[in-house]
Amino acid sequence: MSIYRFDAYEYGSCDSRYIQCFDLIFQNIAQRHFDVLVQGYQGENRFVLGLYHLDPAPQPGSIAQLPTAYNHNQPFTLYIHTNLTTPYPLTMTMYAKNEGALIAAFTHNELTVIDPL
């Protein structure tokens, strides 16, 4: 299992004060199937939960999108779990928005790999 983490907090490199909501798009760039579990927390409260199956690239099912998640300009942490032993086959793009305007796009490069078993 590989676990990734993304943190947005006040005055951080991803400042939550400017992020009202976000969209997440995942893409499998490997030649095998795998699953992605997304959990988002504000403190102890979970506000995002989604499980996605990704087909091998370049099939249409190799891309999945989490519906718009609202954090209401509050700090949050995302955990992204895969059932792979290596984190490299997953790419991710987060589109952060405020008042409907795109303010930033974050990629898998901004994720912290917690547990690459």
Secondary structure, 3 states (H helix, E strand, C coil): CEEEEEEEECCCCCEHHHCCEEEEEEEECCCCCEEEEEEEEECCEEEEEEEEEECCCCCHHHEEEEEEEECCCCCEEEEEEECCCCCCCEEEEEEEEECCEEEEEEEHHHCEECCCC
